[in-house]
Amino acid sequence: MTTSPGGSPAPKRPLVAFLRRHRVIAVCAAIVLLIAFVAGAALFQPWRLFTSSTIDEALPGAGATPAGTLIVQEPTARDPESTAPTPVPVPPRVIAKGTFVSQEHPTSGTASLVKLPDGRLVLRLEKLASSDGPDVKVWLSNQGAGGDWFKYRSGTWLDLGPVKATHGNQNYPIPSGTDISRFNTVVLWCDRFSVAFGSAALG
């Protein structure tokens, strides 16, 4: 056994190597855990459980008078017997409407399929109240509202884009040429985790 200059036993080299080796392992483990934590936070975004947003969009086309709108004949001031065309705005028309039901998260409000004066179709959500989440989309689906949400992924859907806000009134243009008869449900769909927050049957 070796001794130090003061006469006490010298530290054993194997013990020093053991401690150093385990310190390296501990540092590596801490780095791995930190990376896993950051990746998990980026994926799940748990802070969204406590966040919300609000938007209040006006319905586009309200009050517009495009070509081909209704014409009402009225007498002119000079000649009561004559008539002059007076354009009257054609208001947006609701084709179908439904009320949201909750699925994975409490969701309320209404969804309406609206035909604008110029013929465009818009999906309008009114008084929407739902939860925030990562990668939430607005879908039109051919599956029924409510119940098990796994059916939506196996059905036919049209992605109208990310939800604009968790609360309020908002519009989503429907692409020209879409066969709207193929869809009967609006779904707030978390695309990252394949979960429906809520849905509304269009009827």
LINCOR-V904149 format. One record per backbone hydrogen bond with DSSP energy under -1.0 kcal/mol. CO is the residue of the C=O (numbers start at 1). NH is the residue of the N-H. Records with the same first field share a line. If there is no record, write none. Layout:
BEGIN
CO->NH, NH
END
This chain:
BEGIN
2->10
4->7
8->4
12->16
13->17
14->18
15->19
16->20
17->21
18->22
19->23
20->24
21->25
22->26
23->27
24->28
25->29
26->30
27->31
28->32
29->33
30->34
31->35
32->36
33->37
34->38
35->39
36->40
37->41
38->42
39->43
40->44
41->45
45->48
46->49
47->50
53->167
55->169
59->62
61->64
66->69
70->88
72->86
74->84
79->76, 82
84->74
86->72
93->115
96->113
97->203
98->111
101->199
105->103
108->129
109->100
110->126
111->98
112->124
113->95, 96
114->122
115->93
116->119
120->116
121->174
122->114
123->172
124->112
125->170
126->110
128->168
129->108
135->191
136->163
137->189
138->160
139->187
140->158
141->184, 185
149->152
156->142
158->140
161->138
166->130
167->55
168->128
169->57
170->125
172->123
175->178
178->180
179->182
180->183
184->202
185->141
186->200
187->139
188->197
189->137, 191
190->194, 195
195->190
196->104
197->103, 105
198->188
199->101
200->186
END
